[in-house]
């Protein structure tokens, strides 16, 4: 890597870090507001348990894909050109979408067992609420996973904010619907 490229990498890394930390802070504030507004009760317990696993898994899938794909897209762009890189991004979105649909179906099948392991003390109403929330949030796997391919491609083009905003808004916005 040339000396000229080094500051560019540092600046880009700092931009991504600041954007990601801001998104995490916004999510934390949203959870605090929910807790402060609604307190501790059966509904909020079900809400937090129901969204816990889908949010954690979706975020991990998204992070892994966006981190892994930037060097792949970079290599393709450098070796084969911009058009080949765009084609690779399109193919990646299709492949990731297929895999995520399969993963979502598997999670949907096993979520009753997983939820019972997460919250063994829940009564039937709490369990039903948590299950409904978890099933409602299942599209997050698909949305965040496919968005991560796009994020990796946009990061390669130094377009950090447009790639990151949808990722940070999706996990918290649908969650708030359950309380209004």
C-alpha positions in Angstrom: 0.0 0.0 0.0 1.4 3.4 -1.0 1.9 6.2 1.5 -0.8 8.2 -0.3 -3.4 5.5 0.2 -2.7 5.1 4.0 -4.4 8.3 5.1 -7.4 7.5 2.9 -7.8 4.2 4.7 -7.5 5.8 8.1 -10.1 8.5 7.2 -12.4 5.9 5.8 -12.0 3.7 8.9 -12.8 6.6 11.1 -15.9 7.5 9.2 -17.2 4.0 9.4 -16.4 3.7 13.1 -18.2 7.0 13.9 -21.3 6.0 11.9 -21.5 2.6 13.4 -21.0 3.9 17.0 -23.7 6.5 16.4 -26.1 3.8 15.2 -25.3 1.7 18.3 -25.9 4.6 20.5 -29.2 5.4 18.9 -30.3 1.8 19.5 -29.2 1.9 23.1 -31.2 5.2 23.6 -34.3 3.6 22.0 -34.1 0.7 24.5 -33.7 3.2 27.4 -36.7 5.1 26.2 -38.8 2.0 26.0 -37.7 0.9 29.4 -38.4 4.3 30.9 -41.7 4.7 29.2 -43.2 1.3 29.8 -41.2 0.1 32.9 -40.8 -3.5 33.8 -43.9 -5.7 33.1 -44.9 -8.8 31.3 -45.3 -7.0 28.0 -41.8 -5.4 28.0 -40.3 -8.7 29.1 -41.9 -10.5 26.2 -40.9 -7.7 23.9 -37.2 -7.8 24.9 -37.0 -11.6 24.8 -38.9 -11.8 21.5 -36.6 -9.3 19.8 -33.3 -10.5 21.4 -32.3 -13.4 19.2 -33.6 -12.0 15.8 -31.7 -8.7 16.4 -28.5 -10.4 17.6 -28.4 -12.9 14.7 -29.4 -10.4 12.1 -26.7 -7.9 13.3 -24.0 -10.6 13.3 -25.0 -11.8 9.8 -24.9 -8.1 8.6 -21.5 -7.4 10.1 -19.9 -10.6 8.8 -21.1 -10.0 5.3 -20.2 -6.4 5.0 -16.7 -7.0 6.4 -16.1 -10.0 4.3 -17.3 -8.6 1.0 -15.3 -5.4 0.9 -12.0 -7.1 0.1 -13.7 -9.4 -2.4 -15.3 -6.6 -4.2 -12.1 -4.6 -4.1 -10.1 -7.4 -5.6 -12.6 -8.0 -8.4 -12.7 -4.2 -9.2 -8.9 -4.0 -9.3 -8.5 -7.2 -11.4 -11.6 -7.1 -13.7 -13.0 -3.6 -13.6 -16.0 -1.7 -12.3 -18.6 -3.6 -14.3 -17.4 -7.0 -13.1 -17.5 -5.6 -9.5 -21.1 -4.5 -10.0 -22.0 -7.9 -11.5 -20.4 -9.6 -8.5 -22.4 -7.5 -6.1 -25.6 -8.4 -7.9 -24.7 -12.1 -7.8 -23.8 -11.9 -4.1 -27.2 -10.3 -3.3 -29.0 -13.2 -5.0 -26.9 -15.9 -3.3 -27.2 -14.2 0.1 -30.9 -13.8 -0.3 -31.4 -17.5 -1.1 -29.3 -18.6 1.9 -31.0 -16.2 4.2 -34.4 -17.4 3.2 -33.3 -21.0 4.1 -31.8 -19.7 7.4 -35.0 -17.8 8.2 -37.1 -20.9 7.6 -34.9 -22.9 9.9 -35.1 -20.3 12.7 -38.8 -20.1 12.3 -39.1 -23.9 12.8 -36.9 -23.9 15.9 -37.9 -20.6 17.5 -40.5 -22.1 19.8 -37.8 -24.2 21.4 -35.3 -21.4 21.5 -37.8 -19.0 23.1 -38.7 -21.5 25.8 -35.0 -21.9 26.5 -34.5 -18.1 26.6 -37.4 -17.5 29.0 -38.3 -20.6 30.9 -40.4 -18.7 33.5 -42.8 -17.1 30.9 -46.5 -17.9 31.2 -48.5 -18.7 28.0 -49.4 -15.1 27.3 -45.8 -13.8 27.6 -44.6 -16.7 25.5 -47.2 -16.0 22.8 -46.3 -12.3 22.7 -42.5 -13.1 22.5 -43.1 -15.6 19.8 -45.2 -13.1 17.8 -42.5 -10.5 18.1 -39.8 -12.9 17.1 -41.8 -14.0 14.0 -42.5 -10.4 13.1 -38.8 -9.6 13.2 -37.8 -12.6 11.1 -37.6 -10.4 7.9 -34.7 -8.7 9.5 -32.4 -11.6 8.6 -33.3 -11.2 5.0 -33.3 -7.3 4.9 -30.1 -6.9 6.9 -28.2 -9.6 5.1 -29.0 -8.4 1.6 -28.4 -4.8 2.8 -25.0 -5.9 4.0 -23.9 -6.9 0.5 -25.0 -3.5 -0.7 -23.2 -1.9 2.2 -19.9 -3.7 1.3 -20.2 -2.5 -2.3 -21.0 1.1 -1.3 -18.2 1.1 1.3 -15.8 0.2 -1.6 -17.0 3.4 -3.3 -16.5 5.4 -0.1 -20.2 5.9 0.3 -20.4 5.1 4.0 -23.5 7.0 5.2 -26.0 5.8 2.6 -24.9 2.2 3.2 -25.1 2.5 7.0 -28.3 4.4 7.6 -30.8 1.7 6.5 -28.9 -0.9 8.6 -29.2 1.2 11.8 -32.8 2.2 11.3 -34.3 -1.2 10.6 -33.7 -3.0 13.9 -35.1 -0.2 16.1 -37.9 1.2 14.0 -40.0 -2.0 13.7 -39.5 -2.8 17.4 -41.2 0.4 18.4 -44.4 -0.5 16.5 -45.3 -2.9 19.2 -45.8 -0.2 21.8 -47.9 2.3 19.8 
